[in-house]
Each structure stands twice: as C-alpha cells, then as structure tokens.
Amino acid sequence: MTRPPAHALVAEFVGSLLLAALVIGSGIAAQRLSPDDGGLQLLENAAASAVGLFALILVFGPVSGAHFNPVVSLVDAALGGLSWRRFVLYAPTQVVGCVTGAIVANVLFDSAPVSISTTDRATWPHGLSEVVATLGLLLVIFSLTRTGRGEKAAAAVGAYIGAAYWFTSSTSFANPAITLGRVFSDSFAGIAPSSAPLYIVAQFAAAAIALPLIRLLYPAVRHEEMTA
C-alpha cells in the first residue's frame, strides 16, 4: 500500500515516539518496581520492548514501513526499496520522534521532562555489541522482505530485539534515533551523551557490513512493501 509522504512521516514520528516511550518508560517502571534486582529490571524492560515493538510494526507498517530507525531506512534506500528523498525526510522525523518519546516517558513517571542521562556505556565491548545487534536486526528485516515473507517481520523483529537485550552487553540499542532519545532520560534505559557517538558509529558500521551481505544472500527481490 502506497500512502502520501505526509501520512508516512506522521506514522514514523508517532511510531518513533511510542517506541522511545515504551523502551524508556518500561525501563523506569522496572527500576522502580525491582530496585534491587538488575536482572529482573532487564527482563521487564526487554519483555515490554519486544512485545511493544511487535505491536507498533503491525500498526504503522502499512503506512510507512514502520522503520522508526535511520539505519533501517538507509539500508532500504540503498537497496532501492525507499527513495532517497523519503530517507532524507524519515531520518530526522525518527530522531525527533524518539526524543519526544523520551520526554513523554519522563513525564508519565512524574520525572522532569528532560533529564540528561549519566549512564556511561562507552566501552569497546559495548561498541562491538552494537555492531552485532544492528547487523542482526538488519539481516532479520531484509531477509524476510526480500524473500516475500514481510508479513512475518513484526514478530521476528520483536523476538530478535527481546533476545538481543540479553546476548549483547549494550542491551541492543541498534538504532541511532533511539540512542539519541535515550540521552534525554536519566534512568535505567538512558545513555550518557558522551557514550552516544560510539553507539551511533557502530550502528552505521553495521549497515555498511549488512549491505553486501544482504545483496549476496538475498539477491532476488520480491516486490512487496517493507513492513519493518
């Protein structure tokens, strides 16, 4: 289904806002409900993020593709599934949506609307984790959309992100827009401004690795609309 660009931008903004709100909001809730158990906090945050992402892709996929992620949009454009003009519009919309979602999450839990995170995550294992997490996400999405199985993307992406919270030391941000959004919440899900550049560079590095892999492994394209 092809929708006018304005409709797609609204979908990307609202979807990105809700994605950031559910990731950060569930992190705040987990921190408050299980203050002395880091493992349980991560489980609660991961579960909410996985099922919430599944629902958001189902809701917004038919309108915009439900990217919510500049790296996904970049790879889609490089593979010819998204126009470069639309990519230029999508990326800032996704960032603004995620920053707005962080503010909404803070307000929902009676915190200051903007609180800059102090959680330092900038180590080389975190950076490598973001390369691996983002690469895996891109392979999940484009292996399905390029082989005619796009309708399975919502469940697959939700499941992958839920798992990647646990097998990566970074807890799988895998998204430059959500990385920037999480700077604006000094909570369990936050990331310090000084750590964000490492994550963003790693995420775009993963895109550079993913492109040739996708072309090699899935050269035949089924002409269907992106659903993740």
C-alpha positions as CSV (number, residue, x, y, z in Angstrom):
1,M,0.0,0.0,0.0
2,T,1.4,3.4,-1.0
3,R,0.5,6.4,1.2
4,P,1.2,10.1,0.6
5,P,4.6,11.2,2.1
6,A,2.8,13.3,4.8
7,H,1.0,10.2,6.1
8,A,4.2,8.2,6.2
9,L,6.0,11.0,8.1
10,V,3.2,11.2,10.7
11,A,3.4,7.4,11.1
12,E,7.2,7.5,11.5
13,F,7.0,10.3,14.0
14,V,4.2,8.7,16.1
15,G,5.7,5.2,15.9
16,S,9.2,6.5,16.9
17,L,7.7,8.5,19.8
18,L,5.8,5.4,21.1
19,L,8.9,3.2,20.6
20,A,11.0,5.5,22.8
21,A,8.2,5.9,25.3
22,L,7.8,2.2,25.7
23,V,11.6,1.4,25.9
24,I,12.3,4.2,28.4
25,G,9.0,4.1,30.2
26,S,9.3,0.3,30.8
27,G,12.9,0.9,32.0
28,I,11.8,3.5,34.5
29,A,9.0,1.2,35.7
30,A,11.4,-1.7,36.0
31,Q,13.8,0.4,38.0
32,R,11.1,1.4,40.4
33,L,9.4,-2.0,40.7
34,S,12.6,-4.0,41.2
35,P,15.1,-1.5,42.6
36,D,17.5,-4.2,44.0
37,D,17.5,-6.7,41.1
38,G,19.2,-5.6,37.9
39,G,18.5,-8.9,36.2
40,L,14.8,-8.6,36.8
41,Q,14.9,-5.0,35.6
42,L,16.4,-6.1,32.3
43,L,13.9,-8.8,31.9
44,E,11.0,-6.4,32.4
45,N,12.4,-3.9,30.1
46,A,13.2,-6.4,27.4
47,A,9.8,-8.1,27.5
48,A,7.9,-4.8,27.3
49,S,10.2,-3.6,24.4
50,A,9.8,-6.8,22.4
51,V,6.0,-7.0,22.6
52,G,5.6,-3.3,22.2
53,L,7.7,-3.2,19.1
54,F,5.7,-6.1,17.6
55,A,2.5,-4.2,18.1
56,L,4.0,-0.9,16.7
57,I,5.2,-2.6,13.5
58,L,1.7,-4.1,13.0
59,V,0.1,-0.7,13.4
60,F,2.4,1.5,11.4
61,G,3.8,-1.0,8.8
62,P,1.1,-0.5,6.2
63,V,1.5,3.3,6.3
64,S,5.3,3.9,6.4
65,G,7.0,0.6,6.6
66,A,7.4,1.1,10.4
67,H,11.1,1.8,10.2
68,F,11.5,4.0,13.3
69,N,15.3,3.7,12.7
70,P,17.6,5.7,10.4
71,V,19.8,2.7,9.8
72,V,16.9,0.6,8.5
73,S,15.8,3.5,6.3
74,L,19.3,3.9,5.0
75,V,19.7,0.3,4.0
76,D,16.3,0.2,2.5
77,A,17.1,3.2,0.3
78,A,20.5,1.7,-0.7
79,L,18.7,-1.4,-1.8
80,G,16.1,0.5,-3.8
81,G,13.1,-0.1,-1.6
82,L,12.9,3.5,-0.3
83,S,13.5,6.7,-2.3
84,W,16.5,8.8,-1.1
85,R,14.2,11.8,-0.9
86,R,12.0,9.9,1.6
87,F,15.0,8.7,3.5
88,V,16.1,12.4,4.0
89,L,12.6,13.1,5.4
90,Y,12.4,9.9,7.5
91,A,15.7,10.1,9.4
92,P,15.1,13.5,11.2
93,T,11.5,12.6,11.8
94,Q,12.6,9.4,13.6
95,V,15.1,11.3,15.7
96,V,12.6,14.0,16.7
97,G,10.0,11.3,17.4
98,C,12.4,9.4,19.7
99,V,13.5,12.5,21.6
100,T,9.8,13.4,22.1
101,G,9.0,9.9,23.3
102,A,11.8,10.2,25.9
103,I,10.2,13.4,27.2
104,V,6.8,11.7,27.3
105,A,8.2,8.7,29.2
106,N,9.8,11.0,31.8
107,V,6.5,12.9,32.3
108,L,4.5,9.7,32.6
109,F,6.5,8.8,35.6
110,D,6.4,12.2,37.2
111,S,10.0,13.0,36.4
112,A,11.5,16.1,34.9
113,P,10.5,16.3,31.2
114,V,14.2,16.4,30.3
115,S,16.9,14.8,32.4
116,I,20.3,14.1,30.7
117,S,21.5,10.6,31.3
118,T,24.6,10.0,33.3
119,T,24.9,6.3,32.4
120,D,28.3,5.8,30.8
121,R,28.2,2.9,28.3
122,A,31.2,3.7,26.1
123,T,33.5,0.6,26.1
124,W,34.7,-1.4,23.2
125,P,32.5,-4.4,24.1
126,H,29.5,-2.1,24.0
127,G,30.6,-0.8,20.6
128,L,31.1,-4.3,19.2
129,S,27.7,-5.3,20.7
130,E,26.0,-2.5,18.8
131,V,27.7,-3.7,15.5
132,V,26.4,-7.2,16.2
133,A,23.0,-6.2,17.4
134,T,22.4,-3.8,14.5
135,L,23.7,-6.3,11.9
136,G,21.4,-9.0,13.2
137,L,18.4,-6.6,13.1
138,L,19.1,-5.7,9.5
139,L,19.5,-9.3,8.5
140,V,16.2,-10.3,10.1
141,I,14.3,-7.5,8.4
142,F,15.7,-7.7,4.9
143,S,16.0,-11.5,4.7
144,L,12.2,-11.5,5.2
145,T,11.2,-8.6,3.0
146,R,13.5,-9.7,0.1
147,T,12.1,-13.2,0.1
148,G,8.4,-12.5,0.2
149,R,7.9,-13.0,3.9
150,G,7.4,-9.5,5.1
151,E,4.3,-10.3,7.0
152,K,6.4,-12.2,9.5
153,A,8.7,-9.2,10.2
154,A,6.7,-7.8,13.2
155,A,7.0,-11.0,15.2
156,A,10.6,-11.7,14.1
157,V,11.9,-8.2,14.9
158,G,10.2,-8.1,18.3
159,A,11.6,-11.5,19.1
160,Y,15.1,-10.6,17.9
161,I,15.2,-7.3,19.9
162,G,13.9,-9.1,23.0
163,A,16.7,-11.7,22.7
164,A,19.4,-9.1,21.8
165,Y,18.7,-7.3,25.1
166,W,20.3,-10.4,26.7
167,F,23.1,-11.5,24.4
168,T,24.7,-8.1,23.9
169,S,26.4,-6.1,26.6
170,S,24.9,-2.9,25.2
171,T,21.4,-4.3,25.6
172,S,20.9,-3.8,21.8
173,F,20.0,-0.2,21.1
174,A,20.5,-0.9,17.4
175,N,19.0,2.4,16.3
176,P,20.6,5.9,16.1
177,A,17.3,7.6,16.8
178,I,16.5,5.7,19.9
179,T,20.1,6.2,21.0
180,L,19.7,9.9,20.8
181,G,16.3,9.8,22.5
182,R,17.7,7.8,25.5
183,V,20.2,10.6,26.2
184,F,17.3,12.6,27.4
185,S,16.3,10.3,30.3
186,D,18.5,9.8,33.3
187,S,17.0,6.4,34.0
188,F,17.7,2.6,33.6
189,A,17.3,2.9,29.8
190,G,19.4,6.1,29.5
191,I,22.8,6.6,27.9
192,A,25.2,9.5,28.6
193,P,25.8,12.0,25.8
194,S,29.5,11.1,25.8
195,S,28.6,7.4,25.0
196,A,26.1,8.0,22.3
197,P,28.6,8.7,19.4
198,L,30.2,5.3,19.8
199,Y,26.9,3.6,19.6
200,I,25.8,5.6,16.5
201,V,29.1,5.0,14.7
202,A,28.8,1.2,15.5
203,Q,25.2,1.2,14.2
204,F,26.1,2.8,10.9
205,A,29.2,0.5,10.6
206,A,26.8,-2.5,10.9
207,A,24.8,-1.0,7.9
208,A,28.0,-1.0,5.8
209,I,28.6,-4.6,6.7
210,A,24.9,-5.6,6.2
211,L,24.5,-4.2,2.7
212,P,26.9,-6.6,0.8
213,L,25.7,-9.5,2.9
214,I,22.1,-8.9,2.1
215,R,22.9,-8.5,-1.6
216,L,24.9,-11.7,-1.5
217,L,22.5,-13.9,0.4
218,Y,19.2,-12.5,-0.8
219,P,19.7,-11.2,-4.4
220,A,16.2,-11.9,-5.7
221,V,13.8,-9.2,-4.5
222,R,10.1,-9.8,-4.2
223,H,8.4,-6.5,-4.9
224,E,6.4,-6.0,-1.7
225,E,6.2,-3.1,0.7
226,M,8.6,-3.1,3.6
227,T,6.9,-4.0,6.9
228,A,9.6,-3.3,9.4
